[in-house]
């Protein structure tokens, strides 16, 4: 039996009202109760300052502040209280450069539109059931971009988690 997602607090950020409605409907089908919504970065940041949120689902292409810029603000903003929140990015622009830009901004998972309930559920479960360690470097803060742990690598570029040494897989 899959765990219930009923207690999960989710913020959906998309400047397209129709897409926001679709994503919220999908989330409700996972038993998420009353997902929050915002239609621009300012509204999202205001909501994040006032509400506890466990997960953020946001669009890549938004006016004024795009999803990558918003992710960087959430990850590194001096007044951000959701620095470690998992972020799932949705986009119709799934070419490699966009995926890499999202990854480099600190996005946890990436989901191409048209989004399916199955794919979004898989991403939500991934960020909840297998959270990745966070990494801080001079130019990056966010989830470890490496999906596999190579314990045999001992070179000078080896990174450790902010939470201490990595556990063996």
C-alpha positions as CSV (number, residue, x, y, z in Angstrom):
1,X,0.0,0.0,0.0
2,X,1.3,3.4,-1.0
3,X,1.7,6.0,1.8
4,X,-0.9,8.8,1.9
5,X,0.1,12.2,0.6
6,X,-2.9,13.8,2.4
7,X,-0.6,15.8,4.8
8,X,1.7,17.1,2.1
9,X,1.6,20.9,1.7
10,X,2.3,21.7,-2.0
11,X,2.7,25.0,-3.8
12,X,2.0,25.1,-7.5
13,X,3.5,28.1,-9.3
14,X,2.5,28.7,-13.0
15,X,1.4,31.9,-14.8
16,X,-1.1,29.8,-16.8
17,X,-4.3,29.4,-14.8
18,X,-5.4,26.4,-16.8
19,X,-2.1,24.6,-16.1
20,X,-2.3,25.4,-12.4
21,X,-5.8,23.9,-12.3
22,X,-4.6,20.7,-14.1
23,X,-1.7,20.2,-11.7
24,X,-3.8,20.9,-8.7
25,X,-6.4,18.4,-9.9
26,X,-3.6,15.8,-10.4
27,X,-2.3,16.5,-6.9
28,X,-5.8,16.1,-5.4
29,X,-6.0,12.7,-7.1
30,X,-2.9,11.8,-4.9
31,X,-4.9,12.9,-1.9
32,X,-3.1,16.2,-1.5
33,X,-5.5,18.5,0.3
34,X,-5.9,22.0,-1.0
35,X,-2.6,22.7,-2.8
36,X,-1.6,26.4,-2.7
37,X,-1.2,28.2,-5.9
38,X,0.7,31.3,-7.2
39,X,0.8,32.8,-10.7
40,X,4.1,34.6,-10.4
41,X,7.3,34.7,-8.4
42,X,6.2,37.5,-6.2
43,X,3.0,35.8,-5.1
44,X,5.0,32.5,-4.6
45,X,7.6,34.2,-2.4
46,X,4.9,35.9,-0.4
47,X,3.1,32.6,0.2
48,X,6.4,30.9,1.1
49,X,7.0,33.5,3.8
50,X,3.6,32.9,5.4
51,X,2.9,29.2,4.8
52,X,4.8,26.0,5.6
53,X,5.3,24.1,2.3
54,X,6.7,20.6,1.8
55,X,7.0,20.6,-2.0
56,X,7.0,23.2,-4.8
57,X,5.9,22.4,-8.3
58,X,6.7,25.2,-10.7
59,X,6.8,26.1,-14.4
60,X,10.0,26.9,-16.3
61,X,8.7,29.6,-18.5
62,X,7.0,32.4,-16.6
63,X,6.9,36.1,-17.2
64,X,9.4,38.4,-15.5
65,X,11.0,35.8,-13.2
66,X,11.3,32.3,-14.7
67,X,11.3,29.0,-12.9
68,X,15.1,28.8,-12.7
69,X,15.4,32.3,-11.3
70,X,12.7,31.6,-8.8
71,X,14.4,28.3,-7.8
72,X,17.7,30.2,-7.1
73,X,15.8,32.8,-5.0
74,X,14.2,30.0,-3.0
75,X,17.5,28.2,-2.5
76,X,19.7,31.1,-1.7
77,X,17.5,34.0,-0.7
78,X,18.5,35.5,2.7
79,X,14.9,35.4,3.9
80,X,14.0,32.0,2.4
81,X,12.6,29.5,4.9
82,X,12.2,26.8,2.3
83,X,15.8,26.4,1.2
84,X,15.7,22.6,1.3
85,X,12.2,22.2,-0.1
86,X,12.0,19.7,-3.0
87,X,11.3,21.5,-6.3
88,X,9.7,19.8,-9.2
89,X,9.9,21.8,-12.5
90,X,7.3,21.3,-15.2
91,X,8.0,22.6,-18.7
92,X,7.1,22.1,-22.3
93,X,10.8,22.9,-23.1
94,X,12.5,19.6,-22.4
95,X,15.7,20.0,-24.5
96,X,18.9,19.2,-22.7
97,X,20.0,22.8,-22.2
98,X,16.7,23.5,-20.3
99,X,17.1,20.4,-18.1
100,X,20.7,21.3,-17.3
101,X,19.7,24.9,-16.5
102,X,17.0,23.7,-14.2
103,X,19.4,21.2,-12.5
104,X,22.1,23.9,-12.1
105,X,19.5,26.3,-10.6
106,X,18.8,23.7,-7.8
107,X,15.7,21.9,-9.1
108,X,15.2,18.5,-7.5
109,X,13.2,16.8,-10.3
110,X,12.2,17.8,-13.9
111,X,8.9,16.8,-15.6
112,X,8.1,17.5,-19.3
113,X,4.7,18.7,-20.4
114,X,2.2,17.4,-21.2
115,X,2.5,16.1,-17.7
116,X,0.8,12.9,-16.8
117,X,-0.5,11.9,-13.4
118,X,1.7,8.8,-13.4
119,X,4.9,10.8,-14.2
120,X,4.1,13.5,-11.6
121,X,3.3,10.9,-9.0
122,X,6.6,9.2,-9.7
123,X,8.5,12.5,-9.2
124,X,6.6,13.4,-6.0
125,X,7.3,9.9,-4.6
126,X,11.0,10.2,-5.6
127,X,11.5,13.5,-3.7
128,X,9.7,12.2,-0.7
129,X,10.9,8.6,-0.5
130,X,14.5,9.2,-1.7
131,X,15.5,12.7,-0.8
132,X,18.9,13.7,-2.0
133,X,21.6,15.3,0.1
134,X,22.2,19.1,-0.5
135,X,25.5,20.4,-1.7
136,X,26.9,23.9,-1.2
137,X,29.7,25.2,-3.4
138,X,30.7,28.8,-4.2
139,X,28.5,28.6,-7.3
140,X,25.7,26.1,-6.4
141,X,23.4,25.3,-3.6
142,X,20.8,22.6,-4.0
143,X,20.2,18.8,-4.2
144,X,23.2,16.7,-5.1
145,X,23.2,16.5,-8.9
146,X,24.8,13.1,-8.9
147,X,22.2,10.4,-8.9
148,X,24.7,7.6,-8.1
149,X,27.1,7.3,-5.2
150,X,30.5,6.2,-6.3
151,X,32.2,5.2,-3.0
152,X,35.3,4.1,-4.8
153,X,36.1,7.7,-5.9
154,X,38.5,9.3,-3.5
155,X,39.8,12.2,-5.5
156,X,40.2,15.8,-4.5
157,X,36.8,16.6,-6.2
158,X,34.9,14.3,-3.9
159,X,32.0,16.1,-2.2
160,X,30.3,15.4,1.1
161,X,26.8,16.2,2.0
162,X,25.9,19.2,4.2
163,X,24.5,16.5,6.5
164,X,27.8,14.6,6.9
165,X,29.4,11.7,5.1
166,X,27.2,9.8,2.7
167,X,25.7,6.5,3.8
168,X,26.6,3.5,1.7
169,X,23.8,2.6,-0.7
